[in-house]
Amino acid sequence: MIDRNGYRANVGIVLLNKENQVFWGKRIRHESWQFPQGGIKSGETPTQAMYRELAEETGLQPLHVEVLGRTREWLRYEVPSCWTRRDWRTNYKGQKQIWFLLRLLGRDSDVSLHTCSHPEFDAWRWNHYWVELDSVVEFKRQVYREALIELSHLLGEEVILGNDAAYRNHGKQGLAYSGKSTKTSK
């Protein structure tokens, strides 16, 4: 689903353990690490897409997680043309994402990277919430920073006070909400 402005609707997932560390997946055949994310299919809500992507990329089911909240608005990033499919290059600019903050209720052993025919990740680890973004592909770093800042306000002072200068100096204050609203936007 590419909108009239050239952005593909997508969801991003920040998955936390009980120590507020974030799940970090290593892309197959790449040295880059990222959060689980993926496109919203026609007819899906962002929440439905989030649960589907969570299952496809981590093997986790809704019973394994608690939704703590999501970003209020779409966060956007542009994808360089060398990274886009040839048939999309005329009208595709990048991704627009709704980011979800989830808490793992299950165990680490519930994570399985090989539950679908085309796994996204070949390794995973837990990282500090304010993870350095150097291992993220460059064009996604800003949206990751924005998502982490906005969602951090759902976690309280222990996470907010732990942020490093790269995040603090970003200057964009977050506006996250609890996710209890039934309103979804596409």
N, C-alpha and C positions, 0 to 999 in steps of 0.2 A: 504494500500500500504506500505509494509515493503521493504526497499531497501536491497541490498546485504550485507550491513554492519549491518543490524539488527535494523534500525531506521524507525519508522513509520512517514510518511510525515504528517504535522500538521500545523495549523495556530494559532497564538495567536493575541488577539485584546486588545489594550490599547485604551479605549474610554474616551475622555475628555469632560468635560462641558466647558462653556465659562470662568470659573475661573481656568482652567487647573487642575481641580481635576479629578481623575481617577475613573472609574466605578469598583466596587468591588462586586462580587457575592458570596453568601454563598452557598456552596455545600449542596444539599438536604441530610438530615440525617447525616451531619457532622458538625464539628465546624470549618472547614477550609474555607478560603476565597480565591478566585482566579479571574483572568481575564477570560473573555470568550475565549474559545479555542476549537479546535476540528480537527478531521482527514480530510485529503484531499481524496476525493473519486476518483476512477479511472476515468480518462478523465477530471477531474476538474483542473483548474489553481488555484494557491494560492488565487488569487483575488476572483474567483467564490466561493471557499470554505469559504473565509472570510465572504462574504455576506450571504451565507447560514447559517453558524454558528451564525452570528450576529442575523439573524431573528429567528433561533431556540432557542437561549439562552436568547435574550433580547426583541424579538418582533420588533426590529427596522428594517426598510427597507432602501434601498439605499438613498431614498429622505430625510431620517432623519439624515444622516451623510455626512461629507466631509472627504475624504482620504487625510491625510497630508503627509504620506510617509510610508515606510516599511524598515525593515532591509535589508541590502545588501545580506547577506549570511544566510544560515541555522544556527540556534542556537540549540544546542543539550543538552539533559539531559538523563541520564540513569534511568530506573525505577527498583527498587528493585524487585526481583523475587516474593516476597510475594504479590506484587501489580499487577502482570501480570496474564493474562488468562492462564490457564494450557496448552491449545493447542498452545500457542505462545512461551512457555518457551525455546524451543530448539533454535530458531533463532531470538528472539526479545530482543533487548537491551534497547530501549527507544524511545524517540520522537526527531524528528528534525523539527524545526519550523521556519516559516517566520512570523515575528511579524509586525502587521499593527498599525499605529497610526491614530485614527479617531477623529474628532470633532463632537459632537452632535449638529445638527442644529435645531432639534425639541425640545420638552419639556420633562421634567422628566416624565410626564404623558403618553408619548408615549412608555415608557418602559413597557413591559408585560412579566413576567416570565413564563406564562402558555400558550404559543402559540403552543406548540408541545405536543405530547402524553407522552413524557418522559422528563419533565423539568430538567434542570441541577441545577438550583438555587431555593432556597425558600425565599431568602431575598437579598437585594442589598443596597448599599450606595455609596456616593461619599467620596473619601479620598484624602488627599494631594498627589501630584505627587510622592514625595519621601516617599511613604508609608512604614512603618515598615513591614518586610516580615515574622515576627514571626508566623502569622496566616496562612501562606502558607505551604503546605506540604513540608517537608525539602528537598526532592530531586529536587524540582522545583525552589528553591530560587535563585540559581546561574543564571539560564537562565532568570528569571524575572529581576534580577539585570542587567544583560547584555542588555536585551531588553530596559529597562527604560533608561539606560545610553546612548545607541546608539540613541534611538528615541528622547531623550531630546534635542539634537542639532537642531532639527527641530523647536523648540519652542522659542528659543531666550534666552537672558540672565536672564529674570525674573525667568525662571524655572531652568536653569543651576546653577545660584547663590544660589538657595534655597535648593540645595542638602545637605544631612547630611553626616557625616563622614563615615558611612558604605558604601555609594556609592562613595564618593570622593576618599576614600582609596582603592577602588577596583582596580584602576590603568588601567583599560581597556577603552580606549577612543573610542567613537562610530564613525561609518561610515554609517550614514543613508542618504538616498536620497529622493527626493521629490515624487517619485512614478509616475512621468510623463513618464517614459520609458515604452514602450510596451513589453519589454523583460521580460519573466517570466522563472523561473527555477523550476524544480521538483526534 
